């Protein structure tokens, strides 16, 4: 079964209800890119009337993680995945709809290929950049993913 944005949104509702209730949705998923969005609302705001940083983090992590899930499924192998480190930079108040874009599909392909060929765990950094409706960057998240082929 192919992983699609619609299936990911259902997965979020069933397995990640906090992200779903905060409004995290997958819009695009293909070989090179994953796009998620989240809209600033009363439910996910901070005391400064902008989106809480953790909500942005959920949408950003999902943009990288959904890409990783799709690529792992395509290998047909059992591969564990885990975020081992992350960092973020916030450059503008997050209001309105925030779109997170991850363009690291080729990085994931290379890491998975190395993990399968060597049997050793691999790590890679993936980035999701969040922009508002005007195209202004509001936050940049970096996640270090660890992957390992299971026996």
N, C-alpha and C positions, 0 to 999 in steps of 0.2 A: 504494500500500500504506500503510495507516494505521500510525502508530507507536503501539505499546502497551507497557505495562510488561514483558510477556513478551519482546517483540522487543528491547526495550532491554537486558534482562538477557542475552540471547543476544549482542547487540552488545558488551556489556561483556566477556563471556567471550572473544570473538574479537578485539576491537580494543583493549581496555583490561584485559589480564590481571592487572595489579597490583591494580586496583580490584576485579576479580572475586575474586581470591584473598584479598583482605582482607575480603571479605564485603559489598561495596556492592551493594545491590539496589534496584530501583525498585518501589514498591508501588502508587502512584497517579499517573496522568497524565491531566489533562483541560484544558479551556480556560483555567482560572484557577489551577490548582494542580498541583504536582508534589511527591511525597513519596518520599524514599529512606530506607533504613535501613542500618545497619551494626552488627554486634554485637562488643563487646569480647571478644577471645580472645587466647590466647597469641601468635598470629601477628602481631597488630596492636597489641600493647601497648608502652608505653614503660617505662623502668626504675622508674617510680613506680606500676606496676600499674594504669594507666589507659590509655585509648586514645591512641595517638600522634596528635599534632595533624594531621599530614599525612593520615592516614586519614580523620579527620573532614573535612578539606578536600576530599578526593576525593568523599566522599558529598555534601557541600554543593555543590561545583561541579557535580556531576552533576545535582543537583536543579534548578539554574538552567539548565544546558546542555541537558538533555533537553527542558525547556520551550521553549527557543530553537529546538532542532532540529525539534520538532513544529510550531511556528508557522511556521518557514521553509518546511517541506515543504508546509504548507497554502496558502502563497502561490503555489506552482507556479513560483517564480522561483529563480534560482541566487543565493544570498546567502552571502557569507563571514562567518564569525563568529570572534571571537578575544577571550580575556580580556586586557585591557590593564592592569588593576590589581586589587588585592584587599586586604582587611584582615579581621581576625578579632578577636573578643573571647572569652575563655574564662572562665567564671564558676563552674564546678564540675567535679570529676573526672568524666571520661566513662567510666562502667562500665555493663555490661549492654547492652541494645539502645538505640541512639541513633537517633532519627527526625529527619530534616531535612525541613522544609516550606518550599517556595517558593510564595508566593501572588502572583507578579508577572506573570501571564498578560496582563493588560490593558496593562501597561507595554510588554510585548514587541509586542503588537498595534499600539500607537501608534508605536513606534520603527520597526517594519517598514513601516507605512503611510507614514511620513515618508520613509524611505529609498527606497521605490518611487516615490513622487510626485516627490521632488526629485532623485533620482539621486545624492544625496550620502550619504556615510557618516554613521552615527548612533552615539551611545554611550548606554548606559543602565546604571544601577546596579540590580543584582538582589540580593535577600537570601535566605538560607536559615538558618533558626533550628533548632538542634539541641536536642532535649529527651530526657531519660531516661524510663524506664518510669513514673516517678512524675509526669511532666509538668513537671519542673524543667528550666529552660534551662541547658544545659551550655556551649554555644558559639553564637555568631552570626557568620556569614560574609557579607561583602559582596563582590560581584564586579562590576567594570565591564566590560561587554561592548561590543565594537565590531562593528558590522555594516555591510556594504556590498553593494549589488546588483552582481553581476558582469555584464559585457557579453558 
